[in-house]
Amino acid sequence: MKRLTLTTSAIALGFMVAACAAPEAAETATASPADTTVETAATPDHSEEIAAARAFMERAEAELAAQSHIAAQAYWNQATNITPETNAAAAEAGAASTKLAVSLANESKQYDVSVLPADLARKFNMLRTGITIPAPSTQGAAEELSQITTRLDATYSTGRYKLKENTDSVLKLLGDLSEAERDDIVEKGLTLDQLSTLIEQSRDPEVLQQVWEGWRTISPPMKDDYARMVDIANEGANELGFESLDQMWLSGYDMPPEEMEAEVQRLWGQVEPLYKELHCYTRAKLNDQYGDEVQPRTGPIRADLLGNMWAQQWSSIYDIVEPENTGEIPYDLTKRLNERGYDAIKMVETGEAFFTSLGLEPLPETFWDRSMIVRPEGKEVVCHASAWNLDDEEDVRIKMCTEVNSEDFYTVHHELGHNFYQRAYKDQDYLYKTGAHDGFHEAIGDFVALSITPEYLEQIGLISEDEKPGADADTALLMQTALDKIAFLPFAITVDGWRWGVLSGETAPDAYNTAWWDLRLKNQGLVPPAPRPADAFDPGAKYHIPGNTPYLRYFLSFVMQFQFHKAACEQAGWDGPLHRCSIYNNKEVGERFNAMMEAGASQPWPDTLEEFTGTREMDGSAIIEYFDPLMLYLKDENATESCGW
């Protein structure tokens, strides 16, 4: 997208040169009418080319919109009912969509973006960089690529692991299972949902290692498909004028790829010190829990001990790392949700009520009729939570296997953020029906979820006034949030950091797993519980790798959500600590929030960011301010530890 800025600069420079030439000419002689005529005639007339480009773009957007509606329905059918038939239909729709997008992107190259008006030039650049996995125009390439991506998605989503030992003791952690559920587990194995529950709840390092390694048995069969997909997609990126697919992905942020990579490192540099303190503190607590043989007090942390299948968020081990000698949080949100009779539907209704409290219109009835809010019986589905808009208008939906717990309470707010954003920009042109950049889309719901404070929980009746934690509990509240938000940041840059190496050709298939763990050690200070098998493909055990979802968006969103939160709290006139601020029921903030969402991608993201926050630069300083009390606590606790790895 930086091409837009360069184009604009080039046009401006042209006018500046002409303006500078006139005084110089005046010093030697007065221009005659004939001279003036010659100068005017020399100015190129691009009106016909602009008109042709505009007509092409109108056709392209219409064709893309029509195909997206067909593909969205096919993908939805496959994600909510995985069968050979829905897999085939999704693969066919995916191939058609890829063919169309690549064909239009290649056709667009006949137009010179530098002579087009800025708005039209923006669309051309979006058309050329907006294909996540492009296929080359060679015969059969799009079909092969679509079959591979559908197969990868289905392999991940239907993956199960059969326990080899400790079956009865392990299954007790899953609660009261029916006879049919037990038979299903024994016959087919544990689903990712069930394995994740075990990782979250077990404190037996042998069980944790078995479950952690077990899930990673699903991914080795993906490796050859993944390598072939990379080859095809890079050919597609080359055909569109990019050196490799990673450069194409990084071109979608209104700046050159190398500047975007530098921007990521700048933002990470702002928050890395806080992560290192959290890592040091958490490692010491794990050492206290498990001893030196399981978790040494120095060096990296064992990845299976952190309460999450990918060690990307650590809130499930709060019981291990809970701060001592500080105020306590007198409620457990998961228990409270269950005590108050919440079910999956009420969780979603509560999330919707937050957005409507800001003055936004309620979700349409079709949302409730068509969403998949719980795992359906008798079907294989993609449980990974996601938000959908099937017609680019009002047909918004979520797809979740919602459970009544604190994690999904936050996830519901996140996914609904996507839906409200999708609906807000529905009146934009087709190519502008997306976030200002992909980080905006991910940040919207999480920004709202930062307002799930004790004050908010009291307002909606989940806790009583006398259960609201006092100021002495701020360290505990911030620790809970940091275990999710701060722990996540280095994981987010690791996923795409690994993928950029793969897509650029720097990392060959035989080095996939080694490169993965090299980055996880470097960025996160984590290691696997034991040496990995020679055929391991651990990146494939994370949905966004076989699912081909760029991950940089999540890193950016975790920075920007705090930036949005700070700006919104200032708009609301809040004068307390950021982590206690909730914008629930503030319609003035809601009006500005909705205006930001309505813009979609119709302007460069710095313009949209500035309108809501007052600054044109993504900035991690709001995170630092938010967690400042915790940082002081961590430094004090770590004073006698040997931090780093």
VOKE-631669 format. One record per residue (C-alpha): x, y, z. Coordinates in steps of 0.2 Angstrom, whole numbers, padded with zeros to 4 digits, always signed. Example, Ala and Ser with C-alpha at 12.3 -4.5 7.8 and 13.67 -1.06 7.14 Angstrom:
+0062-0022+0039/+0068-0005+0036/
END
This chain:
+0000+0000+0000/+0015+0011+0002/+0014+0013-0017/-0001+0024-0015/+0010+0036-0004/+0024+0035-0017/+0012+0039-0031/+0004+0053-0022/+0022+0060-0018/+0027+0058-0036/+0012+0068-0042/+0015+0081-0029/+0033+0082-0034/+0028+0084-0052/+0018+0100-0048/+0032+0106-0037/+0045+0105-0051/+0033+0114-0063/+0030+0128-0050/+0049+0130-0048/+0052+0131-0066/+0041+0146-0069/+0050+0159-0059/+0067+0153-0067/+0059+0156-0084/+0053+0173-0079/+0070+0179-0075/+0075+0177-0093/+0060+0181-0103/+0041+0183-0102/+0032+0168-0108/+0023+0171-0124/+0005+0164-0128/+0013+0151-0139/+0025+0145-0126/+0010+0143-0114/+0001+0133-0127/+0016+0121-0129/+0018+0119-0110/-0001+0115-0108/+0000+0103-0123/+0014+0094-0115/+0004+0089-0100/-0002+0071-0102/-0020+0068-0103/-0024+0052-0094/-0043+0054-0093/-0047+0040-0105/-0035+0028-0095/-0043+0033-0079/-0060+0030-0086/-0055+0013-0092/-0047+0009-0076/-0063+0014-0066/-0074+0004-0077/-0062-0011-0075/-0063-0009-0056/-0082-0008-0055/-0083-0024-0065/-0069-0032-0054/-0078-0027-0038/-0095-0034-0044/-0087-0051-0049/-0078-0053-0033/-0093-0049-0023/-0104-0061-0032/-0090-0075-0030/-0087-0071-0012/-0106-0074-0008/-0105-0091-0016/-0088-0096-0008/-0094-0090+0009/-0109-0101+0009/-0098-0116+0004/-0085-0112+0017/-0098-0110+0030/-0106-0127+0025/-0089-0136+0026/-0084-0128+0043/-0101-0132+0051/-0102-0150+0044/-0086-0158+0038/-0090-0171+0025/-0082-0177+0009/-0096-0168+0000/-0094-0151+0009/-0075-0153+0008/-0077-0155-0011/-0089-0140-0013/-0077-0129-0002/-0062-0134-0013/-0072-0130-0029/-0077-0113-0022/-0060-0110-0016/-0052-0114-0033/-0065-0103-0042/-0062-0088-0030/-0043-0090-0032/-0044-0091-0051/-0055-0075-0051/-0044-0065-0039/-0028-0070-0048/-0035-0066-0065/-0042-0049-0060/-0025-0045-0051/-0015-0050-0067/-0028-0040-0078/-0026-0025-0067/-0007-0024-0072/-0011-0016-0088/-0016+0000-0079/-0003+0012-0073/-0007+0015-0055/+0004+0031-0054/-0008+0041-0066/-0024+0036-0056/-0033+0046-0043/-0028+0041-0025/-0044+0032-0021/-0044+0022-0037/-0025+0018-0035/-0029+0012-0018/-0041-0001-0024/-0029-0007-0038/-0016-0010-0024/-0028-0019-0013/-0033-0030-0028/-0015-0035-0031/-0010-0038-0013/-0026-0044-0005/-0025-0063-0010/-0019-0073+0005/-0014-0089-0005/-0013-0084-0024/-0011-0098-0037/-0002-0095-0053/-0012-0095-0069/-0005-0111-0075/-0018-0125-0079/-0024-0134-0064/-0014-0124-0051/-0029-0116-0043/-0038-0133-0042/-0023-0141-0034/-0020-0127-0022/-0038-0127-0016/-0038-0146-0014/-0023-0144-0003/-0029-0130+0008/-0046-0139+0010/-0037-0155+0015/-0026-0146+0027/-0041-0138+0035/-0050-0154+0037/-0035-0163+0044/-0033-0151+0057/-0051-0149+0062/-0055-0168+0063/-0038-0172+0072/-0040-0183+0088/-0028-0192+0099/-0030-0208+0108/-0023-0209+0126/-0010-0222+0128/-0010-0223+0147/-0018-0215+0163/-0035-0215+0154/-0047-0216+0169/-0037-0203+0179/-0036-0191+0164/-0054-0193+0159/-0059-0188+0177/-0053-0170+0173/-0066-0169+0159/-0080-0169+0172/-0095-0181+0171/-0095-0189+0154/-0109-0199+0148/-0107-0217+0142/-0108-0212+0124/-0095-0198+0127/-0083-0211+0135/-0086-0223+0121/-0082-0210+0108/-0066-0205+0116/-0060-0223+0118/-0065-0227+0100/-0060-0211+0091/-0049-0202+0103/-0049-0185+0112/-0054-0169+0102/-0044-0153+0103/-0057-0146+0115/-0055-0160+0127/-0036-0160+0125/-0035-0141+0129/-0046-0144+0144/-0033-0157+0150/-0019-0145+0147/-0028-0131+0156/-0033-0141+0172/-0020-0155+0175/-0005-0151+0186/+0003-0168+0183/+0018-0165+0171/+0017-0183+0164/-0001-0180+0159/+0003-0163+0152/+0017-0170+0142/+0007-0184+0135/-0007-0173+0130/+0004-0160+0123/+0014-0172+0112/-0002-0181+0108/-0010-0166+0099/+0006-0164+0089/+0004-0182+0081/-0010-0174+0070/+0002-0163+0060/+0016-0173+0052/+0004-0179+0038/+0002-0161+0034/+0020-0157+0030/+0021-0162+0012/+0005-0154+0008/+0011-0138+0016/+0027-0138+0007/+0019-0140-0010/+0006-0126-0005/+0020-0114-0002/+0028-0118-0019/+0012-0115-0028/+0008-0099-0018/+0025-0092-0021/+0023-0095-0040/+0007-0085-0039/+0015-0071-0029/+0029-0070-0042/+0016-0069-0056/+0008-0054-0047/+0025-0045-0046/+0031-0050-0029/+0048-0058-0024/+0039-0071-0013/+0023-0072-0003/+0029-0065+0013/+0033-0049+0004/+0015-0049-0003/+0008-0051+0014/+0019-0037+0021/+0013-0025+0007/-0004-0023+0014/+0000-0010+0027/+0002+0006+0018/+0021+0005+0019/+0034-0005+0011/+0037-0023+0017/+0054-0019+0025/+0047-0004+0034/+0033-0015+0041/+0045-0027+0047/+0055-0013+0056/+0038-0007+0063/+0035-0024+0071/+0052-0024+0079/+0049-0007+0086/+0033-0011+0094/+0040-0027+0101/+0054-0017+0108/+0042-0007+0118/+0034-0021+0127/+0048-0035+0127/+0055-0029+0144/+0038-0032+0152/+0037-0050+0144/+0054-0054+0151/+0049-0049+0168/+0033-0060+0167/+0043-0075+0160/+0056-0074+0175/+0042-0073+0188/+0032-0087+0180/+0047-0098+0178/+0051-0096+0197/+0033-0100+0202/+0033-0116+0190/+0049-0121+0199/+0041-0119+0216/+0026-0130+0209/+0036-0144+0200/+0054-0144+0206/+0070-0143+0197/+0068-0159+0188/+0053-0154+0179/+0056-0135+0178/+0073-0128+0182/+0073-0111+0190/+0084-0104+0176/+0084-0105+0157/+0068-0108+0146/+0051-0114+0152/+0043-0131+0147/+0030-0126+0135/+0017-0139+0141/+0017-0132+0159/+0009-0115+0154/-0010-0120+0153/-0012-0118+0135/-0010-0130+0120/+0002-0118+0112/+0008-0109+0127/+0002-0093+0119/-0009-0087+0134/-0005-0092+0152/-0021-0087+0162/-0025-0105+0166/-0011-0107+0178/-0016-0092+0188/-0018-0103+0203/+0001-0107+0202/+0007-0089+0199/-0006-0079+0209/+0003-0065+0218/+0006-0066+0236/+0003-0053+0250/-0008-0043+0239/-0027-0041+0238/-0037-0056+0232/-0051-0057+0218/-0066-0063+0228/-0074-0072+0214/-0070-0084+0200/-0078-0078+0184/-0081-0096+0177/-0089-0102+0193/-0100-0086+0194/-0106-0088+0176/-0112-0105+0180/-0119-0100+0196/-0129-0087+0188/-0137-0099+0176/-0127-0093+0160/-0128-0104+0145/-0120-0102+0128/-0134-0091+0121/-0134-0080+0137/-0115-0078+0135/-0118-0071+0117/-0133-0060+0122/-0122-0052+0136/-0109-0048+0123/-0121-0041+0111/-0128-0030+0125/-0111-0022+0128/-0111-0016+0110/-0129-0010+0110/-0125-0001+0126/-0114+0010+0116/-0128+0015+0104/-0125+0002+0091/-0140-0007+0083/-0144-0025+0089/-0139-0040+0079/-0152-0046+0066/-0163-0060+0070/-0154-0070+0056/-0138-0070+0067/-0147-0080+0080/-0155-0092+0068/-0140-0095+0058/-0125-0094+0069/-0116-0110+0076/-0115-0106+0095/-0112-0123+0102/-0104-0139+0095/-0118-0148+0086/-0121-0167+0089/-0116-0179+0076/-0106-0168+0066/-0087-0164+0063/-0085-0146+0064/-0071-0132+0064/-0073-0127+0082/-0060-0113+0081/-0070-0097+0085/-0073-0086+0070/-0085-0072+0064/-0093-0072+0047/-0102-0061+0035/-0110-0071+0021/-0117-0058+0010/-0107-0042+0015/-0122-0034+0021/-0133-0041+0036/-0130-0059+0036/-0117-0059+0051/-0114-0075+0061/-0102-0082+0073/-0095-0100+0073/-0090-0106+0091/-0091-0122+0101/-0095-0110+0116/-0092-0116+0134/-0098-0107+0149/-0081-0101+0156/-0072-0085+0157/-0061-0088+0142/-0076-0090+0131/-0085-0075+0139/-0070-0064+0133/-0070-0074+0116/-0088-0070+0113/-0085-0051+0115/-0070-0053+0103/-0080-0062+0089/-0095-0050+0090/-0083-0036+0088/-0079-0043+0071/-0098-0044+0067/-0102-0026+0072/-0087-0020+0062/-0093-0030+0047/-0110-0023+0048/-0103-0005+0051/-0094-0004+0034/-0107-0013+0024/-0111+0002+0014/-0093+0004+0008/-0087-0002-0009/-0083-0020-0010/-0064-0019-0008/-0066-0007+0007/-0077-0019+0016/-0063-0024+0028/-0053-0017+0042/-0042-0002+0040/-0029-0015+0041/-0031-0033+0048/-0025-0028+0065/-0040-0016+0067/-0052-0030+0064/-0044-0041+0078/-0042-0026+0090/-0060-0020+0090/-0068-0034+0100/-0053-0036+0112/-0053-0017+0115/-0071-0019+0120/-0067-0034+0131/-0054-0023+0141/-0070-0015+0148/-0074-0032+0156/-0069-0025+0173/-0076-0028+0190/-0086-0012+0188/-0094-0019+0173/-0097-0036+0180/-0106-0028+0194/-0116-0017+0182/-0123-0033+0173/-0126-0042+0190/-0112-0055+0189/-0105-0049+0205/-0111-0039+0220/-0105-0022+0225/-0096-0029+0240/-0087-0042+0229/-0078-0029+0219/-0060-0030+0222/-0052-0015+0231/-0036-0006+0225/-0026-0018+0234/-0031-0032+0222/-0025-0022+0207/-0009-0033+0206/-0020-0048+0205/-0031-0041+0191/-0017-0035+0181/-0008-0052+0183/-0023-0061+0176/-0024-0049+0161/-0005-0050+0158/-0005-0069+0157/-0016-0068+0142/-0011-0051+0134/+0008-0050+0137/+0012-0068+0136/+0004-0068+0119/+0014-0055+0111/+0030-0065+0107/+0020-0080+0101/+0011-0069+0089/+0028-0063+0081/+0034-0081+0081/+0020-0088+0070/+0023-0076+0056/+0041-0074+0059/+0042-0093+0056/+0031-0092+0041/+0040-0077+0033/+0056-0088+0033/+0046-0102+0025/+0038-0092+0012/+0054-0083+0007/+0063-0099+0005/+0075-0096+0019/+0068-0111+0028/+0067-0127+0019/+0055-0141+0023/+0067-0152+0031/+0071-0137+0043/+0053-0133+0047/+0052-0139+0065/+0070-0134+0070/+0066-0116+0064/+0050-0116+0073/+0058-0121+0090/+0073-0109+0087/+0061-0095+0086/+0050-0100+0100/+0066-0101+0111/+0072-0084+0105/+0056-0075+0106/+0047-0084+0120/+0060-0093+0130/+0051-0109+0128/+0056-0127+0124/+0046-0143+0121/+0045-0155+0136/+0056-0168+0127/+0066-0169+0110/+0054-0169+0096/+0053-0183+0083/+0062-0182+0066/+0046-0181+0057/+0038-0168+0068/+0028-0153+0060/+0024-0144+0076/+0019-0127+0067/+0005-0137+0059/-0003-0141+0076/-0008-0122+0077/-0024-0119+0067/-0018-0103+0058/-0003-0112+0049/-0014-0125+0040/-0028-0113+0040/-0017-0100+0031/-0022-0086+0042/-0009-0072+0043/-0004-0070+0061/+0004-0052+0062/-0014-0045+0063/-0015-0052+0081/+0001-0045+0087/-0004-0028+0080/-0021-0030+0088/-0014-0033+0105/-0005-0017+0104/-0019-0007+0096/-0033-0013+0108/-0024-0004+0122/-0021+0011+0112/-0040+0011+0108/-0044+0008+0126/-0034+0023+0132/-0041+0034+0119/-0059+0029+0123/-0056+0031+0142/-0050+0049+0138/-0065+0052+0128/-0076+0046+0142/-0067+0057+0154/-0060+0043+0165/-0047+0049+0177/-0043+0033+0186/-0030+0019+0181/-0033+0012+0164/-0036-0006+0170/-0051+0000+0180/-0059+0009+0165/-0075+0003+0157/-0084+0011+0142/-0100+0001+0145/-0115+0011+0142/-0106+0027+0135/-0114+0032+0119/-0103+0046+0116/-0088+0035+0114/-0099+0023+0104/-0103+0036+0091/-0084+0039+0088/-0081+0020+0089/-0094+0017+0076/-0087+0031+0064/-0070+0022+0065/-0078+0006+0060/-0089+0013+0046/-0074+0019+0037/-0068+0001+0034/-0053+0002+0022/-0058+0017+0013/-0043+0027+0018/-0025+0023+0024/-0026+0016+0041/-0016+0031+0049/-0030+0042+0045/-0043+0030+0053/-0032+0028+0068/-0029+0047+0070/-0048+0050+0070/-0051+0039+0085/-0035+0041+0095/-0027+0057+0089/-0011+0049+0083/-0006+0042+0066/+0006+0029+0074/+0003+0012+0082/+0011+0014+0099/+0014+0002+0113/+0015+0015+0127/-0003+0012+0132/+0001-0006+0136/+0016+0000+0147/+0005+0013+0156/-0009+0000+0158/+0003-0013+0166/+0014-0001+0175/+0009-0006+0193/+0012-0024+0188/+0029-0021+0181/+0034-0013+0197/+0028-0028+0207/+0037-0041+0195/+0054-0031+0196/+0053-0032+0215/+0048-0051+0215/+0062-0055+0202/+0076-0045+0211/+0084-0061+0217/+0081-0071+0202/+0092-0074+0187/+0081-0068+0173/+0083-0072+0154/+0086-0088+0146/
END
